[in-house]
Every structure is written in C-alpha cells, then in structure tokens.
Amino acid sequence: MRSHNRLVVFLVAGMVLGVSAASHAWNSPGHKVNASIAYRQLDEATRAKVADALKAHLAYAELWARRSSNGPDERLNLFYNASVFPDDARGGQWSKYGRSPAHYVNFRIMFAEGNKVLPPLDGENVLNSYLAHLRQVKDRKILAEDRALHLTWIFHQAGDVHMPLHAVARFSKALPEGDRGGNSVRFPSPRGSGGRGSNLHAYWDGLISGDDDPTVIEKVAEELISEYPREGFTAELARTSIGEWGEESVTTCLKAVYRDLDPEITTFADAPVEYETEGMSVALCRGMGWQMS
Ligand SMILES: [Zn+2]
C-alpha cells in the first residue's frame, strides 16, 4: 500500500511541477487525478456518452487532441482535458471562456470573533456558477459545443470546491482584508519552489501530486482508490450538493488547514511539525471526495 511518507518524499524530491498559479485550486495533476477516479467509477456506456459530449468542445481539435501531456486512452484524455480547461481559460486564446470568481467562494472566517463563519458576499462564486452550468448541461436544446463547455466547468468546479482553501478567506488583525484563501500567507512549498508558489494556497494546491505525466496520474489515482476505498466515505456520499461540499471545505479549513497556524503570522519559515503528513492525508481525502458523490 502506498504510504503518505512515500508521496511526501516524492513531492519534496521536486518532481516536475504542474503549472499552478496561486489561485488555481488543485494543480493540473490534482484535477486530472480527480478526473481519472471519476472515469474509473463510470460504466462503459456512460464514459462513452460523456466523451462524445466533450468531443464537441471548442478546444478539442486545437488544444486537447494533440496535447503532449495526453496518455494512451483517448476517452480518458477527454476527461483530463475537461478537468483543466477552466485553468487553460485563465489567459491566452481561451480567456474569453474564463471566469476568475467561478473558481472559489469566500466563506469569511473571523478570527477575532472566535472563528465565526460569515456567509459569502453576493456575486458570482463557485457554488452559484456550478449550479448555473449544471442547469445548462441539462438543457436539451443547448448547442453541443456549449454543453461541452459547461461540462468542463462542472468537472473543474467539483474539484475546486473540494480544495479547502477555495471555500474561505480568514480575517485577522494582520490580514484585515482576509487572507484570500491562503494566497496572502507566505508558506514554504513542499515542492521546494520559490516565487509565486510559496504561499499557503499553493502549498495545498500541490498536495495531491506535482507530476503531470499520465502514467504518474494513473498511478496516484489507483493508489488513492486502494488506500481510500469508497466504503469509507459513507457520510460524504450522503452529501450530494455543491453547497454541502463547500461547507465541508470550511470545516476542513478550521479543523486542519488553519489549525496550527497563527492568524496573525503572515510569513511562515517552516510548516508546523506534522503539518505535511496530516495535510497530505486531508488533501487526498478531499481529492477523493467529489467523484464519490
Ligand atoms: Zn479552478
């Protein structure tokens, strides 16, 4: 059985990084591991149906079909590419399909009020955006290419909302405007990278995996399924709405992500002892969460 320690070493050894800007939620390998686990749980007919729907996507011929990070299974490649498209649309030629606020929601954790959690402010967020995409996908009259586009968001947002720091902003004296889901907290990267990756948000983005190679993605997915079998997710399986997944992420932030981190400290030279090991376990469970629902 795969041990957490082995994966920690794996990450610390500085394997090739997935491209992961500060606010992407799970990095590219993380999203693809999610997609792979979902793929494995579908029957052949459903896989084919989803793959056919995704083939109508505007980026299929130009970006997805010839991507160097693709693996040998063409259907699975569609799932991979769907899961990362909203990040591809953050800039460049696909940017008109990108929506930055649709990647996260800010439940506000008020440290000075005993970690009281305030609801998000009005406006677009991952919760209401996901529900809107879901409605569109179910619309029988929608164009195939539009349905495919909405599907990519559903793939991606179901992953994003399970990244705990995509559901919160923590407010303190040191961070009166909030910590932007950990983006404003300097934190050592488990992958040893510097620059924009060295913050608390990026740390969590990269915990599932840092390697975009499809062989590694499949290996991680397989090991996760074996280490965290479906039977262990009874409570999670009962929660089927994205609102509940967001609330789970808030709880995870309070219990694990922020647990040992003083909210008045904005630069950490080292992660607290045991943070990496415990964080890995939480991240892997969260990574398993969405396709179980
Ligand atoms: Zn995202």
py3Dmol code that shows the C-alpha trace and the ligand (Angstrom):
import py3Dmol

protein = """\
ATOM      1  CA  MET A   1       0.000   0.000   0.000  1.00  0.00           C
ATOM      2  CA  ARG A   2       1.202   3.450  -0.809  1.00  0.00           C
ATOM      3  CA  SER A   3       2.310   5.342   2.264  1.00  0.00           C
ATOM      4  CA  HIS A   4       1.849   9.043   2.736  1.00  0.00           C
ATOM      5  CA  ASN A   5       5.507   9.337   3.521  1.00  0.00           C
ATOM      6  CA  ARG A   6       6.458   7.988   0.158  1.00  0.00           C
ATOM      7  CA  LEU A   7       4.336  10.561  -1.582  1.00  0.00           C
ATOM      8  CA  VAL A   8       5.734  13.290   0.637  1.00  0.00           C
ATOM      9  CA  VAL A   9       9.255  12.299  -0.344  1.00  0.00           C
ATOM     10  CA  PHE A  10       8.092  12.178  -3.898  1.00  0.00           C
ATOM     11  CA  LEU A  11       6.907  15.763  -3.709  1.00  0.00           C
ATOM     12  CA  VAL A  12       9.812  17.102  -1.750  1.00  0.00           C
ATOM     13  CA  ALA A  13      12.182  15.500  -4.206  1.00  0.00           C
ATOM     14  CA  GLY A  14      10.959  18.143  -6.610  1.00  0.00           C
ATOM     15  CA  MET A  15       9.231  16.146  -9.284  1.00  0.00           C
ATOM     16  CA  VAL A  16       8.174  18.111 -12.321  1.00  0.00           C
ATOM     17  CA  LEU A  17       5.621  20.684 -11.304  1.00  0.00           C
ATOM     18  CA  GLY A  18       2.229  21.059 -12.821  1.00  0.00           C
ATOM     19  CA  VAL A  19       1.628  24.648 -13.863  1.00  0.00           C
ATOM     20  CA  SER A  20      -0.150  26.089 -10.909  1.00  0.00           C
ATOM     21  CA  ALA A  21      -0.633  29.779 -10.355  1.00  0.00           C
ATOM     22  CA  ALA A  22      -1.622  30.896  -6.915  1.00  0.00           C
ATOM     23  CA  SER A  23      -5.377  30.579  -7.180  1.00  0.00           C
ATOM     24  CA  HIS A  24      -5.937  27.550  -9.391  1.00  0.00           C
ATOM     25  CA  ALA A  25      -7.096  25.180  -6.678  1.00  0.00           C
ATOM     26  CA  TRP A  26      -5.731  21.712  -7.236  1.00  0.00           C
ATOM     27  CA  ASN A  27      -2.963  21.999  -9.793  1.00  0.00           C
ATOM     28  CA  SER A  28      -3.257  20.272 -13.141  1.00  0.00           C
ATOM     29  CA  PRO A  29      -2.203  16.815 -11.852  1.00  0.00           C
ATOM     30  CA  GLY A  30      -4.617  17.191  -8.928  1.00  0.00           C
ATOM     31  CA  HIS A  31      -7.564  17.890 -11.216  1.00  0.00           C
ATOM     32  CA  LYS A  32      -6.565  15.045 -13.525  1.00  0.00           C
ATOM     33  CA  VAL A  33      -6.331  12.584 -10.640  1.00  0.00           C
ATOM     34  CA  ASN A  34      -9.894  13.632  -9.746  1.00  0.00           C
ATOM     35  CA  ALA A  35     -10.971  13.086 -13.362  1.00  0.00           C
ATOM     36  CA  SER A  36      -9.307   9.693 -13.513  1.00  0.00           C
ATOM     37  CA  ILE A  37     -11.015   8.471 -10.352  1.00  0.00           C
ATOM     38  CA  ALA A  38     -14.375   9.623 -11.722  1.00  0.00           C
ATOM     39  CA  TYR A  39     -13.632   7.854 -15.018  1.00  0.00           C
ATOM     40  CA  ARG A  40     -12.840   4.606 -13.245  1.00  0.00           C
ATOM     41  CA  GLN A  41     -16.190   4.642 -11.488  1.00  0.00           C
ATOM     42  CA  LEU A  42     -18.300   5.041 -14.607  1.00  0.00           C
ATOM     43  CA  ASP A  43     -19.570   2.175 -16.729  1.00  0.00           C
ATOM     44  CA  GLU A  44     -18.506   1.901 -20.346  1.00  0.00           C
ATOM     45  CA  ALA A  45     -21.733   3.368 -21.750  1.00  0.00           C
ATOM     46  CA  THR A  46     -21.569   6.461 -19.518  1.00  0.00           C
ATOM     47  CA  ARG A  47     -17.891   7.013 -20.289  1.00  0.00           C
ATOM     48  CA  ALA A  48     -18.714   6.934 -23.990  1.00  0.00           C
ATOM     49  CA  LYS A  49     -21.618   9.323 -23.568  1.00  0.00           C
ATOM     50  CA  VAL A  50     -19.552  11.860 -21.610  1.00  0.00           C
ATOM     51  CA  ALA A  51     -16.613  11.521 -24.003  1.00  0.00           C
ATOM     52  CA  ASP A  52     -18.876  12.114 -27.012  1.00  0.00           C
ATOM     53  CA  ALA A  53     -20.316  15.197 -25.383  1.00  0.00           C
ATOM     54  CA  LEU A  54     -16.827  16.527 -24.618  1.00  0.00           C
ATOM     55  CA  LYS A  55     -15.613  15.985 -28.188  1.00  0.00           C
ATOM     56  CA  ALA A  56     -17.836  18.865 -29.263  1.00  0.00           C
ATOM     57  CA  HIS A  57     -15.748  21.250 -27.151  1.00  0.00           C
ATOM     58  CA  LEU A  58     -14.250  24.260 -28.924  1.00  0.00           C
ATOM     59  CA  ALA A  59     -10.775  23.384 -27.670  1.00  0.00           C
ATOM     60  CA  TYR A  60     -10.909  19.742 -28.735  1.00  0.00           C
ATOM     61  CA  ALA A  61      -9.138  19.920 -32.093  1.00  0.00           C
ATOM     62  CA  GLU A  62      -6.823  22.809 -31.341  1.00  0.00           C
ATOM     63  CA  LEU A  63      -5.716  22.097 -27.807  1.00  0.00           C
ATOM     64  CA  TRP A  64      -6.860  18.768 -26.421  1.00  0.00           C
ATOM     65  CA  ALA A  65      -6.330  16.300 -29.249  1.00  0.00           C
ATOM     66  CA  ARG A  66      -2.599  16.918 -29.630  1.00  0.00           C
ATOM     67  CA  ARG A  67      -1.597  17.742 -26.107  1.00  0.00           C
ATOM     68  CA  SER A  68       1.794  16.380 -25.105  1.00  0.00           C
ATOM     69  CA  SER A  69       0.535  15.521 -21.617  1.00  0.00           C
ATOM     70  CA  ASN A  70      -2.126  13.156 -23.011  1.00  0.00           C
ATOM     71  CA  GLY A  71      -1.923   9.437 -22.280  1.00  0.00           C
ATOM     72  CA  PRO A  72      -2.807   6.440 -24.455  1.00  0.00           C
ATOM     73  CA  ASP A  73      -6.546   6.308 -23.587  1.00  0.00           C
ATOM     74  CA  GLU A  74      -8.371   8.818 -25.774  1.00  0.00           C
ATOM     75  CA  ARG A  75     -11.521   8.851 -23.700  1.00  0.00           C
ATOM     76  CA  LEU A  76      -9.597   9.392 -20.518  1.00  0.00           C
ATOM     77  CA  ASN A  77      -7.701  12.228 -22.223  1.00  0.00           C
ATOM     78  CA  LEU A  78     -11.021  13.962 -22.772  1.00  0.00           C
ATOM     79  CA  PHE A  79     -11.739  13.691 -19.062  1.00  0.00           C
ATOM     80  CA  TYR A  80      -8.252  15.031 -18.220  1.00  0.00           C
ATOM     81  CA  ASN A  81      -8.567  17.966 -20.567  1.00  0.00           C
ATOM     82  CA  ALA A  82     -12.092  18.794 -19.457  1.00  0.00           C
ATOM     83  CA  SER A  83     -10.974  18.932 -15.836  1.00  0.00           C
ATOM     84  CA  VAL A  84      -8.284  21.549 -16.500  1.00  0.00           C
ATOM     85  CA  PHE A  85      -9.944  23.657 -19.215  1.00  0.00           C
ATOM     86  CA  PRO A  86     -11.160  26.429 -16.857  1.00  0.00           C
ATOM     87  CA  ASP A  87      -7.500  26.909 -15.889  1.00  0.00           C
ATOM     88  CA  ASP A  88      -6.465  26.896 -19.568  1.00  0.00           C
ATOM     89  CA  ALA A  89      -9.022  29.684 -20.000  1.00  0.00           C
ATOM     90  CA  ARG A  90      -7.294  31.920 -17.468  1.00  0.00           C
ATOM     91  CA  GLY A  91      -5.310  33.596 -20.221  1.00  0.00           C
ATOM     92  CA  GLY A  92      -4.342  33.493 -23.870  1.00  0.00           C
ATOM     93  CA  GLN A  93      -6.611  32.409 -26.678  1.00  0.00           C
ATOM     94  CA  TRP A  94      -9.231  30.751 -24.466  1.00  0.00           C
ATOM     95  CA  SER A  95      -9.507  33.582 -21.966  1.00  0.00           C
ATOM     96  CA  LYS A  96     -12.951  34.661 -23.123  1.00  0.00           C
ATOM     97  CA  TYR A  97     -14.248  31.429 -21.590  1.00  0.00           C
ATOM     98  CA  GLY A  98     -12.517  32.094 -18.268  1.00  0.00           C
ATOM     99  CA  ARG A  99     -14.264  33.413 -15.129  1.00  0.00           C
ATOM    100  CA  SER A 100     -11.958  34.012 -12.198  1.00  0.00           C
ATOM    101  CA  PRO A 101     -14.609  34.285  -9.415  1.00  0.00           C
ATOM    102  CA  ALA A 102     -16.110  30.973 -10.578  1.00  0.00           C
ATOM    103  CA  HIS A 103     -13.147  29.056  -9.101  1.00  0.00           C
ATOM    104  CA  TYR A 104     -13.801  29.775  -5.418  1.00  0.00           C
ATOM    105  CA  VAL A 105     -16.168  31.043  -2.741  1.00  0.00           C
ATOM    106  CA  ASN A 106     -15.228  33.114   0.286  1.00  0.00           C
ATOM    107  CA  PHE A 107     -16.937  31.987   3.453  1.00  0.00           C
ATOM    108  CA  ARG A 108     -15.420  34.501   5.869  1.00  0.00           C
ATOM    109  CA  ILE A 109     -13.680  33.128   8.960  1.00  0.00           C
ATOM    110  CA  MET A 110     -13.477  35.909  11.575  1.00  0.00           C
ATOM    111  CA  PHE A 111     -10.666  35.028  13.967  1.00  0.00           C
ATOM    112  CA  ALA A 112     -11.422  37.889  16.396  1.00  0.00           C
ATOM    113  CA  GLU A 113     -14.968  36.542  16.820  1.00  0.00           C
ATOM    114  CA  GLY A 114     -13.958  33.020  17.781  1.00  0.00           C
ATOM    115  CA  ASN A 115     -13.659  31.861  14.187  1.00  0.00           C
ATOM    116  CA  LYS A 116     -17.249  32.801  13.454  1.00  0.00           C
ATOM    117  CA  VAL A 117     -18.057  31.925   9.846  1.00  0.00           C
ATOM    118  CA  LEU A 118     -19.910  34.584   7.854  1.00  0.00           C
ATOM    119  CA  PRO A 119     -21.588  33.770   4.536  1.00  0.00           C
ATOM    120  CA  PRO A 120     -20.016  34.814   1.260  1.00  0.00           C
ATOM    121  CA  LEU A 121     -20.776  38.263  -0.117  1.00  0.00           C
ATOM    122  CA  ASP A 122     -23.173  38.488  -3.051  1.00  0.00           C
ATOM    123  CA  GLY A 123     -21.783  37.840  -6.506  1.00  0.00           C
ATOM    124  CA  GLU A 124     -20.544  35.041  -8.724  1.00  0.00           C
ATOM    125  CA  ASN A 125     -18.774  32.213  -6.944  1.00  0.00           C
ATOM    126  CA  VAL A 126     -18.005  28.540  -7.472  1.00  0.00           C
ATOM    127  CA  LEU A 127     -21.294  27.498  -5.840  1.00  0.00           C
ATOM    128  CA  ASN A 128     -23.761  29.538  -7.878  1.00  0.00           C
ATOM    129  CA  SER A 129     -21.688  29.200 -11.039  1.00  0.00           C
ATOM    130  CA  TYR A 130     -21.635  25.382 -10.780  1.00  0.00           C
ATOM    131  CA  LEU A 131     -25.413  25.278 -10.391  1.00  0.00           C
ATOM    132  CA  ALA A 132     -25.807  27.504 -13.446  1.00  0.00           C
ATOM    133  CA  HIS A 133     -23.541  25.228 -15.517  1.00  0.00           C
ATOM    134  CA  LEU A 134     -25.468  22.201 -14.318  1.00  0.00           C
ATOM    135  CA  ARG A 135     -28.752  23.734 -15.483  1.00  0.00           C
ATOM    136  CA  GLN A 136     -27.221  24.435 -18.892  1.00  0.00           C
ATOM    137  CA  VAL A 137     -25.912  20.894 -19.314  1.00  0.00           C
ATOM    138  CA  LYS A 138     -29.381  19.518 -18.608  1.00  0.00           C
ATOM    139  CA  ASP A 139     -30.982  21.812 -21.186  1.00  0.00           C
ATOM    140  CA  ARG A 140     -31.904  19.571 -24.115  1.00  0.00           C
ATOM    141  CA  LYS A 141     -31.958  22.454 -26.558  1.00  0.00           C
ATOM    142  CA  ILE A 142     -28.425  23.651 -25.912  1.00  0.00           C
ATOM    143  CA  LEU A 143     -25.786  23.516 -28.678  1.00  0.00           C
ATOM    144  CA  ALA A 144     -23.358  20.594 -28.376  1.00  0.00           C
ATOM    145  CA  GLU A 145     -20.328  22.885 -28.156  1.00  0.00           C
ATOM    146  CA  ASP A 146     -21.939  24.921 -25.390  1.00  0.00           C
ATOM    147  CA  ARG A 147     -22.899  21.799 -23.476  1.00  0.00           C
ATOM    148  CA  ALA A 148     -19.269  20.641 -23.680  1.00  0.00           C
ATOM    149  CA  LEU A 149     -18.056  23.965 -22.356  1.00  0.00           C
ATOM    150  CA  HIS A 150     -20.443  23.828 -19.393  1.00  0.00           C
ATOM    151  CA  LEU A 151     -19.349  20.246 -18.735  1.00  0.00           C
ATOM    152  CA  THR A 152     -15.717  21.294 -18.424  1.00  0.00           C
ATOM    153  CA  TRP A 153     -16.703  23.748 -15.717  1.00  0.00           C
ATOM    154  CA  ILE A 154     -18.627  21.074 -13.840  1.00  0.00           C
ATOM    155  CA  PHE A 155     -15.603  18.768 -13.950  1.00  0.00           C
ATOM    156  CA  HIS A 156     -13.315  21.508 -12.725  1.00  0.00           C
ATOM    157  CA  GLN A 157     -15.514  23.178 -10.127  1.00  0.00           C
ATOM    158  CA  ALA A 158     -16.375  19.886  -8.444  1.00  0.00           C
ATOM    159  CA  GLY A 159     -12.628  19.568  -7.911  1.00  0.00           C
ATOM    160  CA  ASP A 160     -12.068  23.191  -6.910  1.00  0.00           C
ATOM    161  CA  VAL A 161     -14.711  23.235  -4.199  1.00  0.00           C
ATOM    162  CA  HIS A 162     -13.035  20.259  -2.507  1.00  0.00           C
ATOM    163  CA  MET A 163      -9.764  22.171  -2.192  1.00  0.00           C
ATOM    164  CA  PRO A 164     -10.391  23.510   1.329  1.00  0.00           C
ATOM    165  CA  LEU A 165      -8.835  26.927   0.755  1.00  0.00           C
ATOM    166  CA  HIS A 166     -11.131  27.545  -2.215  1.00  0.00           C
ATOM    167  CA  ALA A 167     -14.024  27.991   0.174  1.00  0.00           C
ATOM    168  CA  VAL A 168     -12.669  30.548   2.637  1.00  0.00           C
ATOM    169  CA  ALA A 169     -10.978  33.810   3.489  1.00  0.00           C
ATOM    170  CA  ARG A 170      -9.651  34.177   7.054  1.00  0.00           C
ATOM    171  CA  PHE A 171      -9.703  37.638   8.619  1.00  0.00           C
ATOM    172  CA  SER A 172      -7.405  38.779  11.430  1.00  0.00           C
ATOM    173  CA  LYS A 173      -5.637  41.927  12.648  1.00  0.00           C
ATOM    174  CA  ALA A 174      -2.694  41.121  10.398  1.00  0.00           C
ATOM    175  CA  LEU A 175      -4.981  40.455   7.423  1.00  0.00           C
ATOM    176  CA  PRO A 176      -7.958  42.802   7.798  1.00  0.00           C
ATOM    177  CA  GLU A 177      -8.919  42.289   4.150  1.00  0.00           C
ATOM    178  CA  GLY A 178      -8.751  38.496   4.542  1.00  0.00           C
ATOM    179  CA  ASP A 179      -6.066  36.040   3.515  1.00  0.00           C
ATOM    180  CA  ARG A 180      -7.598  35.289   0.072  1.00  0.00           C
ATOM    181  CA  GLY A 181      -7.782  31.580   0.700  1.00  0.00           C
ATOM    182  CA  GLY A 182      -4.203  31.477   1.960  1.00  0.00           C
ATOM    183  CA  ASN A 183      -2.769  33.366  -1.021  1.00  0.00           C
ATOM    184  CA  SER A 184      -1.651  36.196   1.299  1.00  0.00           C
ATOM    185  CA  VAL A 185       0.194  33.863   3.690  1.00  0.00           C
ATOM    186  CA  ARG A 186       3.796  33.092   2.782  1.00  0.00           C
ATOM    187  CA  PHE A 187       4.440  29.412   3.357  1.00  0.00           C
ATOM    188  CA  PRO A 188       7.224  27.034   2.336  1.00  0.00           C
ATOM    189  CA  SER A 189       6.333  24.955  -0.678  1.00  0.00           C
ATOM    190  CA  PRO A 190       6.513  21.166  -0.236  1.00  0.00           C
ATOM    191  CA  ARG A 191       7.970  21.106  -3.726  1.00  0.00           C
ATOM    192  CA  GLY A 192      10.819  23.419  -2.873  1.00  0.00           C
ATOM    193  CA  SER A 193       9.784  26.002  -5.463  1.00  0.00           C
ATOM    194  CA  GLY A 194      10.107  29.699  -4.838  1.00  0.00           C
ATOM    195  CA  GLY A 195       8.281  32.754  -6.114  1.00  0.00           C
ATOM    196  CA  ARG A 196       4.552  32.683  -6.560  1.00  0.00           C
ATOM    197  CA  GLY A 197       4.229  29.095  -5.402  1.00  0.00           C
ATOM    198  CA  SER A 198       5.386  29.831  -1.878  1.00  0.00           C
ATOM    199  CA  ASN A 199       2.124  30.559  -0.165  1.00  0.00           C
ATOM    200  CA  LEU A 200      -0.361  28.550   1.847  1.00  0.00           C
ATOM    201  CA  HIS A 201      -2.815  28.256  -1.036  1.00  0.00           C
ATOM    202  CA  ALA A 202      -0.214  26.950  -3.472  1.00  0.00           C
ATOM    203  CA  TYR A 203       1.016  24.505  -0.831  1.00  0.00           C
ATOM    204  CA  TRP A 204      -2.431  22.908  -0.723  1.00  0.00           C
ATOM    205  CA  ASP A 205      -2.853  23.075  -4.499  1.00  0.00           C
ATOM    206  CA  GLY A 206       0.095  20.754  -4.917  1.00  0.00           C
ATOM    207  CA  LEU A 207      -0.518  18.203  -2.181  1.00  0.00           C
ATOM    208  CA  ILE A 208      -2.196  15.520  -4.306  1.00  0.00           C
ATOM    209  CA  SER A 209       0.587  15.364  -6.872  1.00  0.00           C
ATOM    210  CA  GLY A 210       3.038  17.536  -8.734  1.00  0.00           C
ATOM    211  CA  ASP A 211       3.588  15.417 -11.835  1.00  0.00           C
ATOM    212  CA  ASP A 212       1.528  15.874 -14.996  1.00  0.00           C
ATOM    213  CA  ASP A 213       2.756  12.646 -16.604  1.00  0.00           C
ATOM    214  CA  PRO A 214      -0.324  10.457 -17.312  1.00  0.00           C
ATOM    215  CA  THR A 215       1.469   7.344 -16.043  1.00  0.00           C
ATOM    216  CA  VAL A 216       2.023   9.031 -12.693  1.00  0.00           C
ATOM    217  CA  ILE A 217      -1.523  10.428 -12.616  1.00  0.00           C
ATOM    218  CA  GLU A 218      -2.944   6.953 -13.168  1.00  0.00           C
ATOM    219  CA  LYS A 219      -0.673   5.507 -10.519  1.00  0.00           C
ATOM    220  CA  VAL A 220      -1.709   8.112  -7.952  1.00  0.00           C
ATOM    221  CA  ALA A 221      -5.406   7.559  -8.786  1.00  0.00           C
ATOM    222  CA  GLU A 222      -5.027   3.802  -8.426  1.00  0.00           C
ATOM    223  CA  GLU A 223      -3.213   4.079  -5.117  1.00  0.00           C
ATOM    224  CA  LEU A 224      -5.762   6.544  -3.771  1.00  0.00           C
ATOM    225  CA  ILE A 225      -8.662   4.244  -4.613  1.00  0.00           C
ATOM    226  CA  SER A 226      -6.932   1.378  -2.900  1.00  0.00           C
ATOM    227  CA  GLU A 227      -5.982   3.389   0.172  1.00  0.00           C
ATOM    228  CA  TYR A 228      -9.289   5.253   0.500  1.00  0.00           C
ATOM    229  CA  PRO A 229     -11.996   2.821  -0.681  1.00  0.00           C
ATOM    230  CA  ARG A 230     -15.496   4.036  -1.407  1.00  0.00           C
ATOM    231  CA  GLU A 231     -16.881   2.248   1.678  1.00  0.00           C
ATOM    232  CA  GLY A 232     -15.005   4.716   3.862  1.00  0.00           C
ATOM    233  CA  PHE A 233     -16.995   7.691   2.583  1.00  0.00           C
ATOM    234  CA  THR A 234     -20.479   6.970   3.911  1.00  0.00           C
ATOM    235  CA  ALA A 235     -21.031  10.448   5.343  1.00  0.00           C
ATOM    236  CA  GLU A 236     -19.571  12.150   2.258  1.00  0.00           C
ATOM    237  CA  LEU A 237     -21.729  10.094  -0.084  1.00  0.00           C
ATOM    238  CA  ALA A 238     -24.816  11.395   1.668  1.00  0.00           C
ATOM    239  CA  ARG A 239     -23.849  14.970   0.814  1.00  0.00           C
ATOM    240  CA  THR A 240     -24.716  15.498  -2.810  1.00  0.00           C
ATOM    241  CA  SER A 241     -24.942  19.279  -3.247  1.00  0.00           C
ATOM    242  CA  ILE A 242     -22.112  21.644  -4.002  1.00  0.00           C
ATOM    243  CA  GLY A 243     -23.236  23.815  -1.072  1.00  0.00           C
ATOM    244  CA  GLU A 244     -22.547  20.907   1.281  1.00  0.00           C
ATOM    245  CA  TRP A 245     -19.152  20.266  -0.357  1.00  0.00           C
ATOM    246  CA  GLY A 246     -18.290  23.939   0.247  1.00  0.00           C
ATOM    247  CA  GLU A 247     -19.324  23.650   3.898  1.00  0.00           C
ATOM    248  CA  GLU A 248     -17.137  20.548   4.258  1.00  0.00           C
ATOM    249  CA  SER A 249     -14.208  22.557   2.962  1.00  0.00           C
ATOM    250  CA  VAL A 250     -14.858  25.324   5.507  1.00  0.00           C
ATOM    251  CA  THR A 251     -14.885  22.724   8.291  1.00  0.00           C
ATOM    252  CA  THR A 252     -11.682  21.195   6.927  1.00  0.00           C
ATOM    253  CA  CYS A 253     -10.023  24.618   6.998  1.00  0.00           C
ATOM    254  CA  LEU A 254     -10.974  25.153  10.632  1.00  0.00           C
ATOM    255  CA  LYS A 255     -10.013  21.638  11.744  1.00  0.00           C
ATOM    256  CA  ALA A 256      -6.909  21.034   9.670  1.00  0.00           C
ATOM    257  CA  VAL A 257      -5.654  23.723   7.282  1.00  0.00           C
ATOM    258  CA  TYR A 258      -5.577  26.588   9.790  1.00  0.00           C
ATOM    259  CA  ARG A 259      -5.448  24.512  12.943  1.00  0.00           C
ATOM    260  CA  ASP A 260      -1.827  25.144  13.900  1.00  0.00           C
ATOM    261  CA  LEU A 261      -1.351  28.388  12.004  1.00  0.00           C
ATOM    262  CA  ASP A 262      -1.434  31.638  13.997  1.00  0.00           C
ATOM    263  CA  PRO A 263      -3.699  34.009  12.004  1.00  0.00           C
ATOM    264  CA  GLU A 264      -1.531  36.979  12.966  1.00  0.00           C
ATOM    265  CA  ILE A 265       1.514  35.466  11.263  1.00  0.00           C
ATOM    266  CA  THR A 266       1.668  36.167   7.532  1.00  0.00           C
ATOM    267  CA  THR A 267       5.058  34.587   6.803  1.00  0.00           C
ATOM    268  CA  PHE A 268       5.958  31.069   7.896  1.00  0.00           C
ATOM    269  CA  ALA A 269       9.586  29.990   7.502  1.00  0.00           C
ATOM    270  CA  ASP A 270       8.643  26.355   8.186  1.00  0.00           C
ATOM    271  CA  ALA A 271       5.445  24.353   8.238  1.00  0.00           C
ATOM    272  CA  PRO A 272       4.499  23.243  11.774  1.00  0.00           C
ATOM    273  CA  VAL A 273       5.721  19.776  12.737  1.00  0.00           C
ATOM    274  CA  GLU A 274       3.398  17.082  11.319  1.00  0.00           C
ATOM    275  CA  TYR A 275       1.618  19.621   9.120  1.00  0.00           C
ATOM    276  CA  GLU A 276       2.798  17.976   5.918  1.00  0.00           C
ATOM    277  CA  THR A 277       1.796  14.450   6.867  1.00  0.00           C
ATOM    278  CA  GLU A 278      -1.588  15.441   8.218  1.00  0.00           C
ATOM    279  CA  GLY A 279      -2.214  17.843   5.370  1.00  0.00           C
ATOM    280  CA  MET A 280      -1.430  15.157   2.835  1.00  0.00           C
ATOM    281  CA  SER A 281      -3.989  12.847   4.342  1.00  0.00           C
ATOM    282  CA  VAL A 282      -6.665  15.555   4.357  1.00  0.00           C
ATOM    283  CA  ALA A 283      -5.852  16.612   0.793  1.00  0.00           C
ATOM    284  CA  LEU A 284      -6.023  13.077  -0.501  1.00  0.00           C
ATOM    285  CA  CYS A 285      -9.396  12.503   1.140  1.00  0.00           C
ATOM    286  CA  ARG A 286     -10.700  15.773  -0.260  1.00  0.00           C
ATOM    287  CA  GLY A 287      -9.336  14.777  -3.643  1.00  0.00           C
ATOM    288  CA  MET A 288     -11.361  11.587  -3.415  1.00  0.00           C
ATOM    289  CA  GLY A 289     -14.482  13.388  -2.320  1.00  0.00           C
ATOM    290  CA  TRP A 290     -16.210  14.794  -5.340  1.00  0.00           C
ATOM    291  CA  GLN A 291     -16.424  11.803  -7.602  1.00  0.00           C
ATOM    292  CA  MET A 292     -17.842   9.823  -4.730  1.00  0.00           C
ATOM    293  CA  SER A 293     -20.913  11.994  -4.658  1.00  0.00           C
TER     294      SER A 293
END
"""
ligand_1 = """\
1
ZN
Zn -10.019 26.373 -10.526
"""
view = py3Dmol.view(width=600, height=400)
view.addModel(protein, "pdb")
view.setStyle({"model": 0}, {"cartoon": {"style": "trace"}})
view.addModel(ligand_1, "xyz")
view.setStyle({"model": 1}, {"stick": {}})
view.zoomTo()
view.show()
